[in-house]
Amino acid sequence: MAGMKYYERTKLLIELIEKKKTGGPGDLAKTIGVSKRMVYLIIDDLRLTLGRDICYCKDEKSYVFYKKS
């Protein structure tokens, strides 16, 4: 998946989060073809854009959405 555009990576990341199939940060970075640092930056952008928080759930072994209170 190397060479994916930012929009495509972001869209894939949203889909993976909704399905709770991201894996850990390292696994997710490999899946979408970026560094772990870029994963954190994309997640921060999504938090601001979507108005929802995203956190890593150890039980699900995936990033998940939850509404900010």
Backbone as a chain_set.jsonl record, in Angstrom:
{"seq": "MAGMKYYERTKLLIELIEKKKTGGPGDLAKTIGVSKRMVYLIIDDLRLTLGRDICYCKDEKSYVFYKKS", "coords": {"N": [[0.815, -1.19, 0.0], [2.122, 1.098, -0.283], [2.694, 4.477, -1.21], [0.148, 5.44, -1.119], [-2.271, 8.023, -1.183], [-2.81, 10.783, 1.068], [-5.552, 11.218, 1.656], [-6.689, 8.725, 0.931], [-5.388, 7.033, 2.72], [-6.337, 8.068, 5.119], [-9.082, 7.59, 4.865], [-9.08, 4.766, 4.774], [-8.053, 4.304, 7.332], [-10.146, 5.277, 8.958], [-12.139, 3.409, 8.279], [-10.939, 1.044, 9.27], [-10.804, 1.658, 11.997], [-13.537, 1.86, 12.609], [-14.276, -0.796, 12.209], [-12.836, -1.941, 14.163], [-10.264, -3.035, 13.739], [-7.558, -2.26, 13.675], [-5.181, -2.994, 14.908], [-2.088, -2.654, 16.717], [-0.125, 0.445, 17.014], [2.248, 0.081, 15.461], [1.555, -2.064, 13.77], [-0.59, -0.904, 12.436], [0.686, 1.205, 11.128], [2.239, -0.218, 9.25], [0.153, -1.385, 7.766], [-1.126, 0.81, 6.526], [0.99, 1.963, 5.285], [2.807, 3.917, 6.33], [4.882, 5.788, 8.659], [5.071, 5.151, 12.248], [4.89, 7.56, 13.585], [3.521, 9.144, 11.714], [1.065, 7.866, 11.79], [0.153, 8.655, 14.325], [-0.089, 11.411, 13.836], [-2.084, 11.492, 11.835], [-4.228, 10.405, 13.266], [-4.537, 12.401, 15.21], [-5.355, 14.51, 13.523], [-7.809, 13.441, 12.658], [-9.222, 13.419, 15.066], [-9.64, 16.159, 15.493], [-11.017, 16.894, 13.149], [-13.291, 15.181, 13.004], [-14.463, 15.498, 15.46], [-14.578, 13.594, 17.385], [-13.209, 11.448, 19.834], [-10.345, 9.357, 19.72], [-8.999, 6.382, 20.791], [-6.629, 3.919, 21.938], [-7.636, 0.666, 22.471], [-6.902, -1.816, 24.642], [-8.196, -4.241, 25.115], [-9.667, -4.703, 22.76], [-7.594, -4.625, 21.028], [-7.153, -2.598, 19.203], [-7.556, 0.659, 17.721], [-10.232, 2.784, 18.697], [-13.32, 4.595, 18.261], [-14.774, 7.093, 20.329], [-17.256, 9.16, 21.817], [-16.644, 12.512, 22.741], [-17.108, 13.86, 25.974]], "CA": [[0.0, 0.0, 0.0], [2.995, 2.262, -0.338], [2.318, 5.451, -2.213], [-1.234, 5.879, -0.969], [-2.423, 9.433, -0.89], [-3.255, 11.069, 2.434], [-6.999, 10.998, 1.741], [-6.948, 7.284, 0.888], [-4.929, 6.461, 3.997], [-7.263, 8.51, 6.16], [-10.335, 6.852, 4.659], [-8.825, 3.393, 5.217], [-7.911, 4.33, 8.782], [-11.491, 5.401, 9.525], [-12.796, 2.104, 8.114], [-10.328, 0.091, 10.197], [-11.221, 2.01, 13.354], [-14.948, 1.486, 12.747], [-14.342, -2.257, 12.285], [-11.968, -2.317, 15.284], [-9.266, -3.944, 13.19], [-6.339, -1.519, 13.36], [-3.977, -3.529, 15.532], [-1.314, -1.638, 17.433], [0.405, 1.51, 16.164], [3.206, -0.463, 14.498], [0.802, -2.836, 12.78], [-1.375, 0.043, 11.649], [1.624, 1.918, 10.262], [2.551, -1.115, 8.137], [-1.05, -1.584, 6.968], [-1.416, 1.961, 5.664], [2.216, 2.339, 4.582], [3.421, 5.135, 6.86], [5.597, 5.582, 9.923], [4.228, 5.237, 13.443], [4.686, 8.989, 13.849], [2.465, 9.609, 10.819], [-0.19, 7.317, 12.325], [-0.276, 9.546, 15.401], [-0.505, 12.687, 13.245], [-3.373, 11.287, 11.161], [-5.233, 10.236, 14.32], [-4.777, 13.735, 15.771], [-6.173, 15.234, 12.531], [-9.168, 12.891, 12.702], [-9.861, 13.895, 16.3], [-10.071, 17.533, 15.268], [-11.963, 16.952, 12.036], [-14.525, 14.45, 13.27], [-15.021, 15.864, 16.753], [-14.68, 12.376, 18.201], [-11.893, 11.045, 20.302], [-9.876, 8.046, 19.278], [-8.026, 5.857, 21.741], [-6.272, 2.526, 21.727], [-8.28, -0.225, 23.43], [-6.1, -3.03, 24.794], [-9.07, -5.414, 25.014], [-9.996, -4.893, 21.336], [-6.337, -4.577, 20.281], [-7.458, -1.708, 18.088], [-8.029, 2.006, 18.025], [-11.686, 2.843, 18.665], [-13.938, 5.912, 18.4], [-15.754, 7.333, 21.377], [-17.685, 10.554, 21.816], [-16.153, 13.346, 23.825], [-18.206, 14.304, 26.85]], "C": [[0.859, 1.255, 0.0], [2.53, 3.196, -1.443], [0.866, 5.896, -2.128], [-1.265, 7.368, -0.68], [-3.003, 9.597, 0.511], [-4.741, 10.773, 2.608], [-7.324, 9.513, 1.786], [-6.531, 6.609, 2.187], [-5.892, 6.813, 5.112], [-8.579, 7.755, 6.068], [-10.186, 5.4, 5.132], [-8.714, 3.329, 6.734], [-9.268, 4.431, 9.463], [-12.222, 4.064, 9.441], [-12.251, 1.078, 9.101], [-10.726, 0.375, 11.639], [-12.67, 1.598, 13.576], [-15.119, -0.022, 12.896], [-13.55, -2.81, 13.464], [-10.931, -3.35, 14.849], [-7.968, -3.216, 12.841], [-5.078, -2.221, 13.829], [-3.281, -2.408, 16.279], [-0.755, -0.592, 16.481], [1.389, 1.011, 15.094], [2.526, -1.244, 13.392], [0.02, -1.916, 11.852], [-0.48, 0.81, 10.679], [1.983, 1.066, 9.039], [1.361, -1.274, 7.205], [-1.304, -0.42, 6.025], [-0.174, 2.56, 5.016], [2.839, 3.652, 5.013], [4.209, 4.788, 8.116], [4.62, 5.643, 11.093], [3.93, 6.694, 13.775], [3.558, 9.541, 12.989], [1.105, 9.076, 11.261], [-0.722, 8.242, 13.407], [-0.757, 10.891, 14.857], [-1.869, 12.575, 12.559], [-4.485, 11.145, 12.201], [-5.549, 11.585, 14.971], [-5.637, 14.579, 14.828], [-7.615, 14.751, 12.564], [-9.914, 13.352, 13.948], [-10.421, 15.297, 16.118], [-11.177, 17.618, 14.22], [-13.309, 16.335, 12.375], [-15.187, 14.837, 14.587], [-15.278, 14.668, 17.651], [-13.278, 12.026, 18.661], [-11.6, 9.633, 19.824], [-8.84, 7.594, 20.298], [-7.731, 4.4, 21.396], [-6.895, 1.697, 22.834], [-7.483, -1.528, 23.494], [-6.944, -4.296, 24.65], [-9.385, -5.741, 23.558], [-8.744, -5.043, 20.478], [-6.515, -3.745, 19.016], [-7.737, -0.309, 18.602], [-9.546, 1.99, 17.876], [-12.127, 4.311, 18.787], [-14.737, 5.957, 19.687], [-16.043, 8.819, 21.409], [-17.078, 11.275, 23.0], [-17.318, 13.794, 24.668], [-18.146, 15.784, 27.093]], "O": [[0.364, 2.352, 0.258], [2.035, 2.754, -2.479], [0.402, 6.654, -2.98], [-0.381, 7.901, -0.008], [-3.606, 8.677, 1.063], [-5.143, 10.15, 3.591], [-8.148, 9.084, 2.594], [-7.226, 5.728, 2.693], [-6.227, 5.973, 5.948], [-9.127, 7.329, 7.085], [-11.066, 4.872, 5.811], [-9.227, 2.398, 7.355], [-9.515, 3.737, 10.449], [-12.85, 3.633, 10.408], [-13.019, 0.327, 9.703], [-10.96, -0.55, 12.417], [-12.999, 1.043, 14.624], [-16.001, -0.48, 13.622], [-13.59, -4.011, 13.734], [-10.744, -4.384, 15.49], [-7.343, -3.52, 11.825], [-4.019, -2.067, 13.221], [-3.843, -1.326, 16.447], [-0.896, -0.725, 15.266], [1.357, 1.475, 13.954], [2.874, -1.109, 12.219], [-0.023, -2.124, 10.639], [-0.861, 1.035, 9.53], [2.025, 1.576, 7.919], [1.529, -1.297, 5.986], [-1.655, -0.623, 4.863], [-0.266, 3.546, 4.284], [3.34, 4.414, 4.186], [4.203, 3.646, 8.575], [3.494, 6.121, 10.954], [2.822, 7.017, 14.204], [2.73, 10.316, 13.469], [0.097, 9.768, 11.119], [-1.906, 8.579, 13.414], [-1.729, 11.45, 15.364], [-2.708, 13.466, 12.691], [-5.567, 11.707, 12.03], [-6.712, 11.877, 15.252], [-6.542, 15.282, 15.276], [-8.543, 15.558, 12.505], [-11.108, 13.642, 13.886], [-11.542, 15.586, 16.537], [-12.158, 18.339, 14.401], [-14.353, 16.909, 12.063], [-16.36, 14.53, 14.8], [-16.098, 14.729, 18.566], [-12.294, 12.277, 17.965], [-12.503, 8.838, 19.564], [-7.916, 8.336, 20.626], [-8.477, 3.747, 20.666], [-6.703, 1.993, 24.014], [-7.403, -2.258, 22.506], [-6.471, -5.305, 24.127], [-9.374, -6.907, 23.161], [-8.812, -5.523, 19.347], [-6.092, -4.128, 17.925], [-8.105, -0.114, 19.76], [-10.085, 1.273, 17.033], [-11.411, 5.147, 19.337], [-15.318, 4.949, 20.091], [-15.189, 9.638, 21.071], [-17.001, 10.742, 24.107], [-18.397, 14.078, 24.147], [-18.989, 16.327, 27.806]]}, "num_chains": 1, "name": "protein.A"}
